[in-house]
């Protein structure tokens, strides 16, 4: 378990420094995977919110450089605006919001994808994206790496 404090209050240079630390930690985890040598591409989850510093994209790019695997920022597209899911408790409501929100093409047909995101809460977003990658993208396998898991009220 690692403890790297990352706050939106930091200036951009500090955010980049922290993001590089996180990328290095991610690389350790990825290189420990049995599937690591067979991964074809890193696919970051599209951001649901525009920010001046898109940390998921920045960290994805650093991971790509460190493990010598391609990162593709244009493969997975968010094609529908969605409200933020963190305040929505009902799983069926989350699924409905995410329905038809993502798209991809066949460029990685039969390939192994490493899907990268910053946050795992309920799995609804990652489940929907994975469904799209398998059905529309016809990928062979999807592996998921996230930076953190949030506590869920139960």
Helices and strands as residue ranges (DSSP letters): H 12-31, G 36-38, E 41-44, H 55-67, E 70-71, E 77-78, H 91-98, E 102-103, E 112-120, H 124-135, E 141-149
